[in-house]
Amino acid sequence: MLVVIVLVFAICWFPLHLFFIVIDFFPEVIKLWRDHLHELPFTYTFLAIHFLAMSSSYVNPLIYSFMNQNFRVCRYNSLSLSLSLIPFSPDARYPAGWPRLVAPPGRNRIAH
C-alpha cells in the first residue's frame, strides 16, 4: 500500500515540478509559448497541472479505503455511530418527526 501511495503522489506532483523547472531554467520556451499561443492556453495548462497535483489529497483516502482493512472497519464504525445518533421513532422504521404513511383499505393518507 505504501508503494501505491508514493507512486500516486509522484505521478500527481511530477508535472507541476517539471513545469516550474522549465519556467526557471528555460524562460525563453515559456516566452515563445506565451507569444505564439497567447496567455489562455498557458493558463489552462497550469491550472490542469495544478489540479493534478492537488488531486493527490483526495486520492489518498480512496487508496486507504480500498487497500486497508483497518481503515474500512474504522470508517464503517464511524458511519454507523453517526447514524446511531439520529433519533428514530419507536417503531424504528421512520425517523422521529417524519410523518408515517397510514393506508387504511381504500384510502391513502399521511398521519401525523
N, C-alpha and C positions, 0 to 999 in steps of 0.2 A: 504494500500500500504506500509506503514511503517513497518508493521509486516512482510510482504513478503521480503522486503529488508533486515531487520535484520536477518530473518531466512536464507536467501540465503548467507548472509555474514558469519553467524555462521557455516553453512554447509561447505562453502568453506574453511574457516580458521581453523576449528577444527582439521582436520587430521594433518596439519602441526604443530600445537601446541602440539598435542598428540605425534607426532614423536619426537619433541625436548624434551618433558618431559621424554619420555622413554630413550632418549640418555643421559639426565642429571642424572636421578635417577637410571637407570638400565644399566650402561655401559657394564656389563657382557653379557647381552642379545644381545647387538649390536656386541660385540666381537665374541660371538658364531655365530651369523648370518654371519658376515664377514668371519670368519674362515671356516665355513662349506658350505656356498653358494658362496663364493668368493666376490669380490668387485662389480661386474657388477649388480647383482640383487638389491643390496643395493643402488647403484647409480640410477638405473631406478626407484626404489620405491620413492626415494627422489625427483627425477625430476617429477614424476607423481603427488605426493602430492603437490609439489611447484607449478606446473602448475594449479592444482585445486585451490590453494589459490589465485593465480594471476587472475584466471578466474572471480573472483568477480568484477574485474574492468570493464570487458566488459559485464557482465551480468546486471549491474545496468542500463545502458541506455536502454537495452531491456525491463527491468521491467518498467521503466518510460514510454517508448513509448507505451507499451500495457495497462498500468493501469492509466495513467494520461492524461486526455483530453487536458489540457493546454499545456502539453509538445508536444502532437501530433500537435496541432494547430501551436505552435511556430516552430516546425520542418518543417511543411508544408510551413509556411510563409517564412522561411529562404531558403528553397529549391526553392520555386517559385521566390524569389527575386534573388537568384544566377542565375537561369535560365533566368530571365528577363534581366540580364546584358549581355547575349550573343547577339551580333548583328545579326539581321536577315535581309534578303533581303526584298525588298518592297512587294513582293507577299506573304511573311510570310510563305512560305512552305519550303524553303531551307535556311540554314544558309548562311550568306554573304561569298562569295568566293567559295562556293561549285558549281560545275557545275550542271546545270539544264538539265534534260532529255527533249529533244525535239524530238518527234517522229512523223514526217510527215507520211502520209499514205504510207505504203510500205517501209519505211526506219526507221532504228533505229540509232540515233547518239546522241552524247553529245555536247551541245552547251556551249561555254564559255562566 
